[in-house]
Structures are given as C-alpha cells and as structure tokens.
Amino acid sequence: MNDQQLHAHLIGRQGSRRDLNTPVLVLDLDRLDRNIATMAGFAASHGLQLRPHAKTHKSVDIAKRQLAAGAIGLCCAKLGEAEALADGGITGLHITSPVVPAPAVERLAALNLRSAGLMTVVDNPDNARAIARAVERAGDATLSVIIDVDPGIHRTGVASADAAVELLDAIRALPALVYRGVQFYCGSHQHIHSYAEREAAMRERADYLRTVIAALTDAGGAPEIVTGGGTGTHRIDAGLGLFTELQVGSYVFMDDEYRACDLTGEEGAPIPFETSLMIDTCVISANTPGLFTLDAGIKSMATDGPLPTVETGASEEARFFLMGDEHGALMTQPGALALGDRISLRAPHCDPTVNLYDNYHAVRGQTLDAIWPVSGRGRSR
C-alpha cells in the first residue's frame, strides 16, 4: 500500500502522528515555516537575493513556500530535479551542475521553452557550444548561462581566471546563450565545525574569486549574478561583498551534520534554525536488557555521515546504532522503553535521506496535516 492508502484518513485527526506506519519521514510544518522565514529575513536584511537549493528537499510544496517567503527561484543539482519542479509550476530555476550528455542537453533545451527564467552552469566551451546548438534546434529562444568557477575541490568549474575568460568569449560568440554571471559554491567549507576556521577558509577563497571576477570584468564580462553560498557559510558569505544571491539548502531541515557546526560565531548563541525533519520509528523488539530494536535501518536513512540522534521518545543519552538494512537499535537504560514505543530520530544527512522516501508526512504538533510527494525523488539524471 502507498502512503495515501495507508495514511490519508489520518489527515486532520488529533494526535494522528502516533498512528503513522513506521518508518516514516515526518516534517514539522511550524518549524519548517520558521526556518524559511528566518533565512528569507536574513537575506533581505543583507540585500541578497535568495535562490534556495532544492537538492535538499526535492519538493514542489516546499519550493512554493520558499517562493512565497521571497525567494526569486530555486537551485537544482540535476536536470531531472529541475524538470520535476517545473512540472509543478516552479520558475526561476538554476541548474548547478553541468549538463553534458547529449540526451540531457536536448532535454535542457526543451525545458528552456517551458520554464521561465531557467539558467544553467557551464564550465567548458565545447559544452557551451553543444547547448547552444540544442537551444537553436528547439526553437526561437535563448538560455541564460552561468560560468561555474572551481572553488578548489576540483569537482566542476573552470580552473583559472584565464579559463573563465576563455569560456566567456565562447559564450558571447553563441547567440543562443546569454551570459549572466558566475557560480562559486564552496561545498567542502560548509561543515567546518569552527566558525572562525570556516570564516578564514571562506575569506581565502573569496580572494581567489575576486581575481576571477576582475579578469571577467576586464574582458567586458562583469557578472550580473554571483551565486553560491550555503547553510554553513551563509553568515560569512553575506559579509564578503561578492555574492548577489545565496544557494542555501539544508537550513529548511537542519540535519545533525549542520547541528554539529557553529553557525553564528557567537558563544552561547542558539542554533538559528530548528530541526524540522525526522524519521519516526517504532520499538519492535525489547528482549535484551538496555537494547531496543527499531524498525528503521540502512534503508531508512542516509549512512554517509553521523548516525541519527533522538529528537523525542527516549533520553538524549540514548545511542542509536544500525543493525542492518531494516533495523536499528537504541541503547539506553533497561526498562526505559517498551514494545510499541515511538521514537523520533533527527535526520543525519537530510538530502540523501529524503531521496529514500516517496512522501513527506507534514505534521502540526502531533497531528498529520498533509502528505506531500518528494517530487524529485530519484531524478538524478
């Protein structure tokens, strides 16, 4: 049975969260909305546009809330995510990874005809030319492109200021493409735990970006848009005087990886965003003293980072560990839990955890409010 068949009758029923079949991905709407409002207010107060990253949530419903709060569009890591959001009426989409395979380039050109404000990154002149040819074949339209600048992790992006200028020249020779600016996303900096160390690393990278922007400006390509930043560095990004928009993503959920970081640089300051995404589980076996087996294992959560921690249902001191594909367990005081008890776990790494589920179960308090599809689930191409 699918989630609608299992749970639609619980929508609006007081206390119905407890009746959800587990494991289940639960989204606290009040916390989500506060997180969205907090980041929107931060960006506005610093004169920055907000183009949140949908790779975190892959959700048309959440994207609509972000747009309503003032976002100018959404970022998508992959073309498939952008197609899914466009199908849901989301505009102002920016694809943050190069689109290179020939079938994908054709899809990109087709998406451009039906998605207002679409942008994509390029980091290679040959790719720019291939995209331009596809755009021309698709119809009477132009596509906005952003030069992706490698921040030093060597994943994607032009590798030097000279390469950026070479790419700029290639783009300007293609009538089907419109150069809009640069992208600079320092992904490896987002989870540096110390604020001071993160800030120092970002300022060093910002100095490099300034050399790229200067070279582009000297070549007549001063960027209209400088897009990048992330949840871990957003406060630092705002003070660099470089970015025009932020690509923050995980702030909507605030997973355990970000909870471990000092996001403010202010001793004793509270975490500025709330945990809104949980995995609700159930104790299904309790025959060993102090060990309580849960119905959520490797298939229910991302396992590329720290193990999840307890949000509600058990002591904060309870320790979770995996017991295989289908099971996890909590170690805590003997007798602390009983068969059937509900445990809510904080998502350890939100993006890949979300991709394991078909739907969000959106709650207000302990009542199921809605069931939202993970619109872009599995859309990795």
C-alpha positions as CSV (number, residue, x, y, z in Angstrom):
1,M,0.0,0.0,0.0
2,N,1.2,3.5,-0.7
3,D,1.3,6.4,1.8
4,Q,-2.0,7.8,0.6
5,Q,-3.8,4.5,1.1
6,L,-2.1,4.0,4.5
7,H,-2.5,7.5,5.9
8,A,-4.9,9.8,4.1
9,H,-7.6,9.0,6.6
10,L,-5.4,10.3,9.4
11,I,-5.1,13.9,8.0
12,G,-6.6,16.3,10.5
13,R,-7.2,13.7,13.2
14,Q,-5.9,14.9,16.5
15,G,-2.8,13.1,17.6
16,S,-2.7,11.0,14.4
17,R,1.1,11.2,14.1
18,R,1.3,8.3,16.5
19,D,-0.8,6.2,14.1
20,L,1.5,6.5,11.2
21,N,3.0,3.3,9.9
22,T,6.8,3.4,10.5
23,P,9.4,4.1,9.5
24,V,8.1,7.3,8.1
25,L,9.6,10.7,7.1
26,V,8.0,13.4,9.2
27,L,8.1,17.1,8.6
28,D,7.2,19.6,11.3
29,L,5.4,22.4,9.4
30,D,5.7,25.1,12.1
31,R,9.4,24.6,12.3
32,L,9.8,24.4,8.6
33,D,8.0,27.7,8.1
34,R,10.0,29.4,10.8
35,N,13.2,28.2,9.2
36,I,12.1,29.6,5.8
37,A,11.1,32.9,7.3
38,T,14.4,33.2,9.2
39,M,16.6,32.7,6.1
40,A,14.4,34.9,4.0
41,G,14.7,37.7,6.6
42,F,18.4,37.2,6.8
43,A,18.9,37.5,3.0
44,A,16.7,40.5,2.8
45,S,18.4,42.3,5.6
46,H,21.7,41.9,3.8
47,G,20.5,43.0,0.4
48,L,20.9,39.5,-1.1
49,Q,18.6,37.5,-3.3
50,L,17.6,34.0,-2.2
51,R,17.6,31.1,-4.6
52,P,17.4,28.1,-2.2
53,H,18.8,24.7,-3.3
54,A,16.0,22.2,-4.0
55,K,18.5,19.3,-3.9
56,T,17.8,19.3,-0.1
57,H,14.0,18.8,-0.3
58,K,13.2,17.9,-3.9
59,S,9.7,19.2,-3.2
60,V,7.3,21.4,-5.2
61,D,5.3,22.1,-2.0
62,I,8.4,23.3,0.0
63,A,9.6,25.3,-3.1
64,K,6.3,27.1,-3.2
65,R,6.6,28.1,0.5
66,Q,10.2,29.4,-0.2
67,L,8.9,31.5,-3.2
68,A,6.1,32.9,-1.1
69,A,8.6,34.0,1.5
70,G,10.6,36.0,-1.1
71,A,12.9,33.6,-2.9
72,I,13.5,34.5,-6.6
73,G,13.7,30.9,-7.7
74,L,15.2,27.5,-6.8
75,C,18.5,25.8,-7.5
76,C,18.5,22.2,-8.7
77,A,21.6,19.9,-8.7
78,K,20.4,17.9,-11.6
79,L,18.3,18.4,-14.7
80,G,15.8,15.9,-13.6
81,E,15.1,17.8,-10.4
82,A,14.5,21.0,-12.5
83,E,12.1,19.1,-14.7
84,A,10.1,17.9,-11.7
85,L,9.9,21.3,-10.2
86,A,9.0,22.9,-13.5
87,D,6.2,20.4,-13.8
88,G,4.9,21.7,-10.5
89,G,4.9,25.3,-11.7
90,I,8.2,26.5,-10.1
91,T,10.0,29.2,-12.1
92,G,13.4,30.8,-11.7
93,L,15.3,27.5,-11.8
94,H,19.0,27.3,-11.9
95,I,20.8,24.0,-12.6
96,T,24.0,24.0,-10.6
97,S,25.8,21.0,-12.2
98,P,27.0,20.9,-15.9
99,V,24.5,19.3,-18.3
100,V,26.7,17.3,-20.7
101,P,25.3,14.0,-22.1
102,A,23.7,14.6,-25.5
103,P,20.2,13.3,-24.5
104,A,20.3,15.6,-21.4
105,V,21.3,18.6,-23.5
106,E,18.3,18.1,-25.7
107,R,16.1,17.8,-22.6
108,L,17.6,21.0,-21.3
109,A,16.7,22.9,-24.5
110,A,13.2,21.6,-24.3
111,L,12.9,22.6,-20.6
112,N,14.1,26.1,-21.5
113,L,11.0,26.5,-23.7
114,R,8.6,25.9,-20.8
115,S,10.4,27.1,-17.7
116,A,10.6,30.9,-17.3
117,G,13.9,32.2,-16.0
118,L,15.8,29.0,-16.5
119,M,19.6,29.1,-16.0
120,T,22.3,26.5,-16.1
121,V,26.0,26.4,-15.4
122,V,28.7,25.7,-17.9
123,D,32.4,25.1,-17.3
124,N,33.7,24.1,-20.8
125,P,33.5,25.9,-24.2
126,D,32.6,22.6,-26.0
127,N,29.7,22.1,-23.7
128,A,28.5,25.7,-24.2
129,R,28.6,25.1,-28.0
130,A,26.6,21.9,-27.7
131,I,24.0,23.5,-25.5
132,A,23.7,26.5,-27.9
133,R,23.1,24.1,-30.9
134,A,20.4,22.3,-29.0
135,V,18.7,25.6,-28.0
136,E,18.7,26.7,-31.6
137,R,17.2,23.5,-32.8
138,A,14.5,23.6,-30.1
139,G,13.0,26.9,-31.2
140,D,13.2,30.7,-31.0
141,A,14.7,31.2,-27.5
142,T,17.8,31.9,-25.6
143,L,19.2,30.3,-22.5
144,S,20.9,32.1,-19.6
145,V,24.2,30.5,-18.6
146,I,26.4,30.9,-15.5
147,I,30.1,30.2,-15.5
148,D,30.9,27.7,-12.8
149,V,34.1,28.5,-11.0
150,D,36.0,25.7,-9.3
151,P,36.4,26.8,-5.6
152,G,39.3,24.4,-5.2
153,I,37.7,21.0,-4.8
154,H,38.2,20.1,-8.5
155,R,34.7,18.7,-8.9
156,T,33.3,21.1,-11.5
157,G,34.1,24.6,-12.6
158,V,36.7,26.5,-14.6
159,A,40.1,26.0,-13.1
160,S,41.5,29.6,-13.5
161,A,40.7,33.2,-14.3
162,D,42.1,32.7,-17.8
163,A,39.8,29.7,-18.4
164,A,36.9,31.8,-17.2
165,V,37.7,34.5,-19.8
166,E,38.1,31.8,-22.5
167,L,34.7,30.4,-21.6
168,L,33.2,33.9,-21.6
169,D,34.5,34.5,-25.1
170,A,33.0,31.2,-26.3
171,I,29.6,32.1,-24.7
172,R,29.5,35.6,-26.3
173,A,30.1,34.0,-29.7
174,L,26.9,32.0,-29.3
175,P,23.7,33.9,-30.0
176,A,21.5,31.2,-28.3
177,L,23.3,31.7,-25.0
178,V,23.1,34.7,-22.6
179,Y,26.0,35.1,-20.1
180,R,24.6,36.1,-16.7
181,G,27.5,35.7,-14.2
182,V,29.4,33.2,-12.1
183,Q,28.7,30.4,-9.6
184,F,31.1,29.8,-6.7
185,Y,29.9,27.1,-4.3
186,C,32.4,26.0,-1.6
187,G,30.8,22.7,-0.6
188,S,33.8,21.5,1.3
189,H,33.6,24.5,3.6
190,Q,30.0,24.1,4.8
191,H,30.7,21.6,7.6
192,I,33.9,23.0,9.1
193,H,32.8,22.9,12.8
194,S,34.6,26.0,13.9
195,Y,33.1,29.3,12.8
196,A,36.5,31.0,12.9
197,E,38.2,28.4,10.8
198,R,35.3,28.3,8.3
199,E,35.4,32.1,8.0
200,A,39.2,32.1,7.4
201,A,38.8,29.5,4.8
202,M,36.0,31.3,3.0
203,R,37.8,34.6,3.0
204,E,40.8,33.0,1.4
205,R,38.6,31.5,-1.3
206,A,36.8,34.9,-1.7
207,D,40.2,36.5,-2.5
208,Y,40.6,34.0,-5.4
209,L,37.1,34.6,-6.7
210,R,37.8,38.3,-6.8
211,T,40.7,37.6,-9.2
212,V,38.3,35.7,-11.5
213,I,35.7,38.4,-11.4
214,A,38.4,41.1,-12.1
215,A,39.5,39.1,-15.1
216,L,36.0,38.7,-16.4
217,T,35.3,42.4,-15.8
218,D,38.4,43.4,-17.7
219,A,37.2,41.3,-20.6
220,G,33.9,43.1,-20.6
221,G,32.0,40.4,-18.6
222,A,31.4,41.9,-15.2
223,P,28.9,39.3,-13.7
224,E,25.4,40.4,-13.1
225,I,24.9,37.4,-10.8
226,V,27.3,35.9,-8.3
227,T,25.6,32.9,-6.9
228,G,26.7,30.5,-4.3
229,G,27.0,30.1,-0.5
230,G,25.4,27.6,1.7
231,T,23.8,26.9,5.1
232,G,27.1,26.5,6.8
233,T,28.7,29.7,5.4
234,H,25.6,32.0,4.8
235,R,26.6,34.5,7.5
236,I,30.1,34.6,6.3
237,D,29.0,34.8,2.6
238,A,26.8,37.8,3.4
239,G,29.8,39.8,4.6
240,L,32.2,39.1,1.7
241,G,30.7,41.7,-0.6
242,L,30.8,39.3,-3.5
243,F,27.6,37.3,-3.7
244,T,24.3,38.7,-5.1
245,E,22.3,35.6,-4.2
246,L,22.5,32.6,-1.8
247,Q,22.0,28.9,-2.7
248,V,21.3,27.8,0.9
249,G,19.6,24.4,1.2
250,S,19.7,22.4,4.4
251,Y,18.5,25.3,6.6
252,V,14.9,24.2,5.9
253,F,15.5,20.9,7.8
254,M,18.6,21.5,9.9
255,D,20.0,18.0,10.0
256,D,22.5,16.6,12.5
257,E,25.5,17.4,10.3
258,Y,24.7,21.1,10.5
259,R,23.6,21.0,14.1
260,A,27.2,20.0,14.9
261,C,28.6,23.2,13.4
262,D,28.8,26.7,15.0
263,L,26.7,28.6,12.5
264,T,26.8,32.0,14.3
265,G,30.3,32.6,15.7
266,E,28.7,33.9,18.9
267,E,29.5,31.9,22.0
268,G,26.3,30.5,23.6
269,A,24.1,31.6,20.8
270,P,21.3,29.2,19.9
271,I,21.2,27.3,16.7
272,P,19.4,29.8,14.3
273,F,17.3,27.0,12.6
274,E,15.2,24.3,14.1
275,T,15.2,20.5,13.3
276,S,12.1,20.1,11.2
277,L,12.8,16.7,9.5
278,M,12.5,13.5,11.5
279,I,12.4,9.8,10.9
280,D,9.6,8.3,13.1
281,T,10.3,4.7,14.2
282,C,8.8,2.1,16.5
283,V,10.3,-0.3,19.1
284,I,9.7,-3.7,17.6
285,S,11.7,-5.9,19.9
286,A,12.9,-5.4,23.5
287,N,14.2,-8.8,24.7
288,T,17.8,-7.8,25.6
289,P,18.1,-5.5,28.7
290,G,19.1,-2.0,27.6
291,L,18.8,-2.7,23.9
292,F,15.7,-1.8,21.9
293,T,15.3,-2.7,18.3
294,L,13.7,-0.2,15.9
295,D,12.1,-0.7,12.5
296,A,14.4,1.8,10.8
297,G,17.8,0.8,9.4
298,I,20.1,1.5,6.5
299,K,17.2,1.6,4.0
300,S,15.5,4.4,6.1
301,M,18.3,7.0,6.4
302,A,21.5,8.3,4.9
303,T,24.5,6.5,6.3
304,D,27.3,8.6,4.8
305,G,27.5,10.8,7.9
306,P,26.9,10.6,11.6
307,L,24.3,8.2,13.0
308,P,21.0,9.9,13.9
309,T,20.2,11.2,17.3
310,V,17.0,11.1,19.3
311,E,14.6,14.0,18.9
312,T,11.7,12.6,21.0
313,G,10.6,9.4,22.6
314,A,13.8,8.5,24.5
315,S,16.5,10.1,26.5
316,E,19.0,12.3,24.7
317,E,21.7,10.0,26.1
318,A,20.2,7.0,24.2
319,R,22.6,5.9,21.5
320,F,21.4,4.7,18.1
321,F,23.3,2.2,16.0
322,L,22.5,0.3,12.8
323,M,21.5,-3.4,12.9
324,G,21.2,-4.0,9.2
325,D,19.1,-2.9,6.2
326,E,15.8,-2.9,8.0
327,H,16.7,-2.4,11.7
328,G,18.4,0.0,14.1
329,A,18.6,0.0,17.8
330,L,18.8,2.3,20.8
331,M,21.0,1.5,23.8
332,T,19.7,3.1,26.9
333,Q,18.7,2.2,30.5
334,P,17.0,-1.2,30.9
335,G,13.2,-0.7,31.1
336,A,13.4,2.8,29.7
337,L,11.4,1.8,26.6
338,A,8.7,-0.8,25.8
339,L,7.4,-2.6,22.8
340,G,5.5,-0.3,20.5
341,D,7.1,2.9,21.8
342,R,7.6,5.6,19.2
343,I,11.0,7.2,18.7
344,S,11.6,10.2,16.5
345,L,15.1,10.5,15.1
346,R,16.8,13.5,13.6
347,A,17.8,13.0,10.0
348,P,21.6,12.6,10.0
349,H,22.1,13.9,6.4
350,C,18.9,15.3,5.0
351,D,19.4,15.3,1.2
352,P,20.0,11.6,0.7
353,T,17.6,10.7,3.5
354,V,14.8,12.5,1.7
355,N,15.6,10.6,-1.5
356,L,14.8,7.3,0.2
357,Y,11.1,8.3,0.7
358,D,8.1,8.8,-1.6
359,N,6.4,11.4,0.6
360,Y,6.7,13.8,3.5
361,H,4.2,13.4,6.3
362,A,3.7,17.0,7.2
363,V,2.5,17.5,10.8
364,R,1.5,20.3,13.1
365,G,2.2,19.3,16.6
366,Q,1.1,15.6,16.8
367,T,-1.5,15.8,14.0
368,L,-1.0,14.8,10.4
369,D,-1.7,17.9,8.3
370,A,-0.8,16.8,4.8
371,I,1.1,14.2,2.7
372,W,3.5,15.8,0.2
373,P,5.3,13.9,-2.6
374,V,9.1,14.1,-2.8
375,S,8.6,15.5,-6.3
376,G,12.2,15.0,-7.5
377,R,12.9,11.6,-5.8
378,G,15.3,9.6,-7.9
379,R,15.6,12.3,-10.5
380,S,19.4,12.1,-10.6
381,R,19.8,12.4,-14.4
